[in-house]
Every structure is written in C-alpha cells, then in structure tokens.
Amino acid sequence: MRYRELVRRLRRLGCQELRSGKGSHHIWYNPSTGKVASIPDWGSRDLAPGTVRAILRELGISRQDFGPIR
C-alpha cells in the first residue's frame, strides 16, 4: 500500500494530518481516539503490511474499520 492510498483511507475515517515530521514522515492525528502516529511517505514505494498495521494500532483504528491491507 502506498502512502497516498493510506492517506485517502485515513481521511475517510476522520484522521487529520497535523504537520510534517522529520525527513519524509508526516504526523497524523485521530480525533476519535486522541492518538497520534508518524507515517513515512516513501513516494511510489509500498509501505510494508506490518508498518500499516502498526500505524493503525498507534491511531487506534480497527482492521475491520480500515478494510483490507494490500
């Protein structure tokens, strides 16, 4: 899954980008849980499924709400 697709799905769930972090990372916030996560933006490179699962866990989003990770 690429960063753009992840962002699209997070926005649909109500998450917001707070700011840019260090390097190619962005800081995202989930207002429904009050949790924050740093997400790498590797451009056209895919994020590993384990990385996406860890981001969802940090933001407090269930896999059922997010949908399949490709």
Backbone as a ProteinNet text record, in pm:
[ID]
protein_1_A
[PRIMARY]
MRYRELVRRLRRLGCQELRSGKGSHHIWYNPSTGKVASIPDWGSRDLAPGTVRAILRELGISRQDFGPIR
[TERTIARY]
84.7	0	89.9	60.5	137.8	83.3	164.8	127.5	-3.5	-18.2	-139.2	-266.8	-262.5	-381.4	-410.1	-305.4	-321.4	-384.1	-335.7	-388.1	-534.8	-569.9	-709.5	-801.9	-759.4	-842	-845.9	-734.2	-733.2	-824.2	-823	-910.5	-1057.9	-1090.9	-1228.3	-1272.6	-1176.3	-1206.9	-1201.5	-1172.2	-1174.8	-1040.6	-931.5	-798.5	-752.2	-659.8	-610.1	-458.2	-397.5	-252.9	-223.6	-144	-109.5	2.4	109.7	226.2	323.1	426	534.6	629.2	682.1	777.9	918.7	1007.9	1146	1156.6	1237.6	1261.3	1134.8	1102.7	986.3	865.7	858.2	747.6	645.6	521.5	412.2	344.9	301.4	237.1	85.1	16.1	-128.7	-196.3	-320.3	-397.4	-535.1	-580.7	-714.3	-798.5	-887.8	-965.3	-1059.6	-1105.2	-1197.8	-1129.1	-998.1	-925.6	-824.9	-790.8	-692.4	-549.4	-526.8	-393.3	-323.1	-189.3	-105	-8.9	23.7	119.8	202.7	325.4	415.3	409.1	385	368.9	473.4	552.5	653.2	589.8	641.2	596.6	711.4	704.4	811.4	779.7	685.2	651.6	588.1	652.2	593	624.8	708.4	738.9	626.1	598.7	493.2	538.4	444.4	467.7	443.4	525.1	510.1	378.9	312	186.6	201.8	315.1	339	347.6	402.6	410.4	270.6	187.3	49.7	-27.3	-10.2	-77.9	-33.5	94.8	146.4	89.2	75.5	17.4	-128	-202.2	-342.6	-353.2	-264.8	-263.4	-232.1	-134.3	-97.6	-212.5	-289.3	-400.7	-529.2	-530.6	-649.2	-759.6	-722.6	-818.7	-821.2	-940.6	-950.9	-932	-886.6	-867.9	-1000.7	-1108.7	-1241	-1283.5	-1259.3	-1295.3	-1209.5	-1081.7	-988.8	-1009.2	-1037.6	-1053.2	-925.7	-920	-803.6	-677.9	-565.9	-434.9	-373.4	-346.1	-289.5	-143.8
-116.4	0	123.6	215.5	338.6	443.2	543.8	649.9	717.6	748.1	818.6	741	609.7	527.7	521.6	507.8	506.1	636	749.3	880.6	893.7	849.7	856.9	781.5	662.8	581.3	637.8	694.7	756.3	878.4	959.1	1078	1036.7	928.1	878.9	839.1	795.7	755.7	873	993.4	1112.7	1158.7	1094.5	1134.6	1260.5	1332.8	1458.6	1461	1525.3	1544	1668	1652.8	1765.4	1849.2	1780.7	1853.3	1755.9	1810.5	1727.5	1697.1	1579.1	1540.1	1549	1470.7	1469.6	1388.9	1436.9	1364.9	1352	1229.7	1206.1	1157.5	1190.4	1146	1257.2	1217.3	1308.8	1263.7	1358.9	1328.8	1336.2	1226.6	1217.1	1201.7	1251.4	1254.1	1193.6	1109.7	1052.3	1118.3	1212.2	1284.5	1196.2	1084.7	999.3	924.7	899.4	830.1	920.6	1032.8	1123.8	1075.6	979.8	921.9	981.4	976.9	1035.2	928.9	934.6	841.3	912.9	867.7	917.3	819	872.9	787.6	824.8	726.6	756.5	776.6	871.9	896.4	858.1	737	687.3	705.9	793.9	820.2	699.7	649.7	539.4	402.4	397	268.4	227.5	98.8	46	43.1	71.7	53	-95	-152.7	-294	-313.4	-426.6	-452.1	-440.5	-483.9	-472.4	-327.3	-241.2	-98.1	-37.4	-74.9	-23.5	-71.2	-198.2	-249.8	-174.7	-144.6	-71.1	70.8	134.9	269.4	266	166.5	153.4	131.4	50.2	23.5	152.1	230.3	355.8	456	457.9	552.1	499.8	374.1	316.7	283.8	243.6	208.8	57.4	-0.6	-145.9	-185.5	-308.3	-357.8	-366.6	-394	-402.6	-267.1	-160.4	-27	16.4	-21.3	21	-57.2	-186.1	-269.5	-347.8	-412.7	-496.2	-413.5	-470.9	-408.6	-481.3	-405.4	-467.9	-439.8
0	0	0	-88.7	-97.1	-0.7	28.1	121.5	80.4	-46.8	-93.6	-65.2	-87.7	-61.2	88.7	168.9	314.4	362.9	311.1	349.7	312	193.7	147.5	243	283.7	373.2	514.5	561.4	694.5	698.4	593.1	588.4	590.5	520.6	521.7	661.6	743.7	881.7	978.8	928.3	1012.3	1065.6	1025.7	1072.7	1000.3	1064.4	1009.5	1016	915.7	919.1	1002.2	1106.2	1192.5	1132.4	1091.6	1040.8	976.5	914.1	863.3	977.5	975.5	1078.3	1022.9	1078.5	1031.1	902.1	812.3	687.7	605.3	567.7	482.1	561.8	688.8	774.3	795.6	817.8	846.9	976.7	1057.2	1184.5	1164.5	1195.7	1179.5	1314.7	1322.8	1447	1422.4	1515.6	1509	1618.5	1583.7	1684.8	1766.8	1709.8	1784.2	1898.6	1885.7	1992.3	2062.6	1999.4	2057.4	2041.3	1951.5	1933.6	1811.8	1816.7	1712.2	1660.6	1529.3	1470.8	1365.2	1351.8	1248.2	1131.1	1010.2	892.4	788.5	740.8	639.6	502.1	426.3	288.4	197.4	142.1	57	-90	-121.8	-261.5	-326.4	-431.3	-507.5	-448.1	-343.4	-279.6	-185.4	-181.9	-94.9	49.9	140.9	283.8	313.1	396.5	432.3	509.1	490.2	562.6	714.2	767.9	911.6	956.2	872.1	902.7	906	809.8	804.8	927.7	966.4	1086	1210.8	1220.8	1336.6	1341.1	1225.7	1218.2	1264.8	1219.7	1260.5	1411	1465	1609.2	1685.9	1637.3	1704.2	1702.2	1592.3	1580	1644	1685.4	1748.9	1650.4	1529.1	1424.6	1409.7	1408.9	1394.6	1248.6	1227.3	1091.1	1018.1	1091.6	1028.8	973.9	1050.2	1003.7	885.6	886.1	782.7	653.6	665.1	547.8	519.3	403.2	372.3	348.1	387.2	362.4	244.5	139	18.1	6.2
[MASK]
++++++++++++++++++++++++++++++++++++++++++++++++++++++++++++++++++++++

